[in-house]
Amino acid sequence: MCHFGGKVGGLPLESVAKIMPMAQLAQPPGLPAPLEGILNLAGAAVPVLRLDRLFQLPERCPGLYSMLVLLNRTASGQIALLVDRVSEILPVPIHELLPVAEEDSFNACVVGTVLMRDGSVVHVLSPPRLLLERESQSLAAFRTTEEVRLAGWKPATQ
């Protein structure tokens, strides 16, 4: 479960590549508000998306325990999500997800909900549906620009 902007959300385990501690991010000029910056991950530029800003929730400054959730690479590239913290990983069989109507969430990004033992509800997010196609294309342009910049820092081969 990921905590962001005072909310709790879940991600399908198969969409998560890695959970990492917060890292230093490049913040080139002109980044859209939902982007915290670009992560240099072994020479690959990975845009870092803030869920609190994306969902217009109260912003929290990244802190000591902020985490990056690196998502598996998709057709539009790889992204990471900046979250306040990751509290646990819960196996939830697909048949236990409560359905959510497509029109009840932005871009149908909530694929279901899970009722927790304490009575709270956790929305399960679909990473490919977090952004509109136009937003994904914009991210790809930022990624390309940053990868060109990073390539300029590689030592010349002899």
Number of C-alpha atoms within 10 A of each C-alpha: 16 22 19 24 18 11 14 19 19 21 20 16 14 8 16 15 14 12 15 14 12 19 13 9 15 15 14 11 7 7 15 13 11 15 19 20 24 26 23 17 9 6 13 17 26 25 27 23 25 25 24 20 17 13 13 11 13 11 13 15 8 15 11 10 12 20 22 24 25 20 22 16 13 11 7 12 16 19 25 27 21 26 25 26 22 20 10 9 12 10 8 11 7 10 7 11 16 14 12 16 10 13 10 10 12 13 14 16 20 24 20 20 18 19 13 9 7 6 8 9 14 19 21 22 19 18 20 16 15 19 17 12 12 9 12 18 14 14 25 19 12 20 21 15 13 23 17 12 12 14 11 10 9 9 7 6 4 3
